[in-house]
Amino acid sequence: MNAKRFLAILLLLGASSAAAAQATQQAKEKKAKKPKDDQLSLVPHEPAPLFGANEPVQLTLTANLKQLRRDKAANAPWRGATLSYVDTGGKPVTIPAKVRTRGIWRLKNCDFPPVRLNFAKEDVKNTAFAKLDKPKLVTHCRDTDEYEQYILQEFQLYRVYNTLTPYSHKVRLARVAYVDSASGKPIATRYAFISEDHAELAHRVGGIPLEQQGAGPNDLDAREATLFAVFQYLIGNTDWSISGLHNVELVGVDTAVVPIAYDFDYAGAVNARYATTDPRLRIKLVRQRLFRGYCLPVNVYPAVFELFRARKDSIYALYRDDVGKLLKPDLVKETLAYFDEFYETINDPKQAKRELMDSCLGRS
């Protein structure tokens, strides 16, 4: 890892000099041990092969599901599991893995917990999961068609984000059969999606994953931070905080910081029955939009708005392709009508100024 570059980013986020010095020393030691790999991590890479296709991958996840459902603690242990699929040549493949529950609200309130997978590098070599380490598996909350539609709606929002910027999580839809290893019985078969983790995303874009809280407008890449906030406004999502790292990840690129959005089930575009707004906000329903981006130079907005206009057809097309057709037609209609309202706003200079630029966080 480039120690000077890492130190600059840490200082940019307000890290203490002692912490920065310690991190720099660790970076130097790591560089001495693995210079080739660390040099490669600072240049963009291709995404993992799994994310190179759109059609759903058929998987079987076998684990002690009853035990996973009892794992409610914040730092639950890793549990043994296997992931099975049939490769393109018709050969069955079974990969040993570990699985651990994750999340906050879903972990406490869902019948089926969201999980993170953990692969050993040698176990996934020459498989569909090559180059993946600890991806998330975003699962259904409850075993009903309604909650499965929420998964598909959220998955679509990741795809929308991917059309706008490479600084977004790559995702792959999966049709997963869940089998309880204790009983050998199948529990459910539902759609889920696999999402690259923070480190994998940073590696792909040639950046450094950052964990420090407290990033402010002066720390951020102005264009990418504006795009991030306008995207959140498009989907009607207010359940995030850059400074608090709530549903946000940071990637250091050169001496700037790029915010990455994730976790969209509270977005108005999904409109899940359980989604609520923060009582401190001036909106009461998740379908109501509220711009929560930092106040950044106004000259970055025109180009960002133009990008959204240029990608509009591509975004809407996502709801008409084979994956989009998995959604119920009325949900597609509602979502595109919701997006239409966004485009009406950014296409009206007065509305755009009032609802976004003049509503930014940090204006005195």
N, C-alpha and C positions, 0 to 999 in steps of 0.2 A: 504494500500500500504506500502511496506517496505521502510521506509523513508531513511535509510542509503543507500540502493541500488539505489533509485531514485536520491539521491544527488550525488552518485558516477557517474552515467550516465550523469547527468547535467554538472558536472565538466569536464567529459570526452569530452563533446562537447564545452567546453569553455564558459559556462554560467557564468555570473558575480556572485560574492559571494553573493551579495544582492538578486539577483533573485533566486539563489540556496537556500539561507536561507528561502526566502519566500515560495518557492515550498516545501521545507522540512517541514515547519510549517503547510502548507496546507495538506500535506500528513499525518502528525501526527494527525491533526484534523479529517481528513477523516477516518483514521484508528480507531480513538476513536468512531466514529459514526457507522461505518459498518465494524468491524474487520473480520467477517466471509466472506463477499463477497470479500474484498480486499485480504485476504489470498488466496482465490480460484483463483483470477486473476493472481497469480504468478505461477500457475502450468498449464501445457497444458490441453486443453479441446477439446472435440469433436466439429467439425464444426456444424453450424446450420443445422437442418434436411433437409432444402431445397437443400443443396449441396450434399446430399447423393445419388442422382440419376443423370443419364446422359440424359435421354430423355427430350425433350423440354416441359416445362410446358405451358399450354394454359391459358392466362390471358386476362382480359379486364380492361384497365385503363380509368376511367372516370374522367375528370377534365375540367376546363375552358381552353381549349387548345389555344384559341385565345389570352387569357390573358397571358398564359405561353410564347407564342411566342413574346409577347411584353416585357417580363421580361428580359432585356438585362443587367441590372446592376449587378455588382460583388456580391452584397449582396441582391439579390432579396428576397422578402418575401415568406413565406410558403403559399401555396394555398391548399384549401380543395380538396380532391379527394377520390375515392374509388377504390379498387382493387378487382376484382371478378374472381373466378375460380370454377371449379367443382371438389370436392374431390374424393378420390378413391372409395367411396361408391356411387358416382353419385349425391351427395347432393350439390346444389349451395351454395357457400360461398362468402360473400361480407365483405370486411374489410375496415373500415374507415382509411384514411391515409392523410398525408400532402405531398405535392410535391413542389420542388423548383428547378429552373434552376441552372446549374452549368457549369463550364468549362471556357475556354478563347477563343481559336480560334473557336471552334464549336459554342459557344454561339453567336458569332458575324457573323458567316458565314453560319450556317446551317438553313434550312427551318424548321427543327424540332429540338428543343434544347435537349441536354442531361439533365437528371434530377437526383435528389436524392429523395428517398422516406423516409418518417418518420412515424414510427409506434409507437403507445402506446403499452406498454408491455401487458396489459390486452386484447387489441384488437386482438393480434396475438397468444395469448395462445391457444394451442390445434388446431392451423391451420398450413398450410404448411409453414407459415412464422414465426413460433415460433423461439425465440432467435435472431431475427433480429431486429435491431433498426433503423439505417439510411443507408441502402444499396444503392449503386448506381444502376441506370438503364441506361445502355449504349444503346442508341437508334440510329436509322438510321439518317443520316444527311439530306438526301433528299429521297423523296418517289419514288425511282427507284430501279430496280433490281440490278444495278451496286453497288449502295451504300449499299444495303442490303448484298451483297457479301462481302463488306468491313467489315461489322459487324461480319459476320461468320468467315472471315479470322482472325480478331483480337481476337475473342473468342477462336479460335484454339491455338493462341499463349499463351493465359492464360493457356490452358490445357497442352501445352508443358511445360510451367514453372512449373505447378503442378507436373509433372512427375519427376522433377529434385530436388525440395526442398519444404518442408512444409512452408517455408518463402515466400509464394506467395498467391495472393488473390484467394480464392475459388470462382467459378463462376457457374452459371446455365443458360442455354439457355432458352429463353421464346419466344413463339409466342404471340405477344401482339396485341390486337384490341384496338385502341385508339378511344374513344368516347368523343365528345365535350359536356360538361354538359350544356352549355348555349343553344344549339340547339337540343341536344339529338341525333345528327347525328354522325355516324361513320366517322372518318377521314381517317384512314389507318389501315392496318393489316400487320405487319412486324416482322421479327425476331429482338430480342434485347437480352441483357443478364444482369443478376443481379450479382453484385459483392459485396462481404462483405466489410465493411468499415474498416478503419485503426484500430479503437479500437477493433473491432470484431476479426480482424486478430491477433493483439497483444494478446488478451485474449486467443485465440485458441492455440498459441504457448507458452503461459506462460510468455509473455513479457510485456513491458510497451510502449505504443505509445509515440513517441518523436516528438516534433515540432520544435526544435532548428535548425537553419541553421548553416553551417560552419563545418560539420563533414569532417575530413581528414583521410588519410590512417591509421594513428596511433590510430584513434578512433574505427576502424571497425574490426569486426571479419574477419580475413584474408581469411579463406576458403569461407565463405558466400559472402564476397565482391568480391572475384575472380569469384565465380560461377555466381553472379549477372552480372558482366561485360562480362564474356564469353557468357552468355545467350543473352545479348544485341548484342554482335557481331554475334552470330548465326542468330538472326532475322534481323540483319542489322539496328538496331535502334541507332541513335545518338541524339535523341531528349530527353535528360535527363541531370541532374546534381545532384550529391549527395550533394555537399556543398551548392548549391542553392535550394535544395528540389524542383527541377523541374521534375515532373513525377517520383518522388522517395518519398517513405515514410520510416521512420526509426523506428525500434523497438529495445528497450533496452532489452538485455538478459544477466543476470548477470551483469558484468561490461564491456561488449562489445556492439557494436551497429551493427545491421544487416540492410542493405539497401534492400528495397522491390521495385521492378519495377512495373510500371503500365502505362497504356495508350500507346498502340502500333500501333496506326493507321498511324504514320509516319514511320513505319519500312519498310525496303526494302522487307520483306516477304509479306507485304500487298500491297505495291506499289500503294497506292491510287493516283489518278490523281492530287490531291491537295497537296500532300506531297512534301516538299522541304527540303533542307539541310541548316544549318546555314552557312551564307557566310564566317564566320571566320574559317570554317573547310576546309581541303584540298581535300574534295570530292565535287562533283557537283550533283550527283544523289543519291537518297536514296538506290538504289540497290547496290551501292558501299559500301563495309564494311570498317569501321574504328574503331579500338579498342580505347576506351576512359576510360578504367579502371585505377584506381590508381596503382602506382608501389608498389607492395606487394612482400613478400618473394617468390622467384622463386620456392622454394620447395613445394608450395601449388598447382602449376599448374598441375603436373603429375596426382595427384589424381582427380582434377577437370576434366581434359581431359578424364580420364578413366571413370568417371561418365557419361559424355556425350556419350562416346562410348557404355557403358553398357545399356544406355537408348535409344539408337538409334532406335531399333526395336519398342519399345513402342511408341516413338515419331511418327514414320512413320505410325504406326498402327492407330493413331488418325485420319489420313486422309483417312482411309479406312473403318472406322466404320460407323454406321448409321448417326452420326452427321457430320462426314467428308464428307459423300456422299451428304450433302446439298450444298457443294461447287461445282462449275462447274468443270468438269474433267480437263479442260486445266489449271485452277488455281491450282488444286492439283498437276498436273504434274510440273508446273513452281515452285511451292513452294518446292517440294521435290528435284528438280534439284538444287534449291538455297541452300537447306540444304546440298546436296551432296558436294557443293563447300566448305562449312564450314568444313565438315569432311575430305576433302582432305587436308585442311590447318592444322588441328590439328593432323592429322596422319603423317605429314611430320615435323620432329623435327626442321629442319632449317626454314621452312616456319612459323611454330608456334612461334618460337623465334623471327623471324623478324616482323611478322605481329601483334603479341600480346605482348609478354613479353618485347620486345625492343621498343614498341610503347606506353607504359604505360605513364600516366600523372604523372609528378613530377620528371622524369629522367633529370638529369643535362647534 
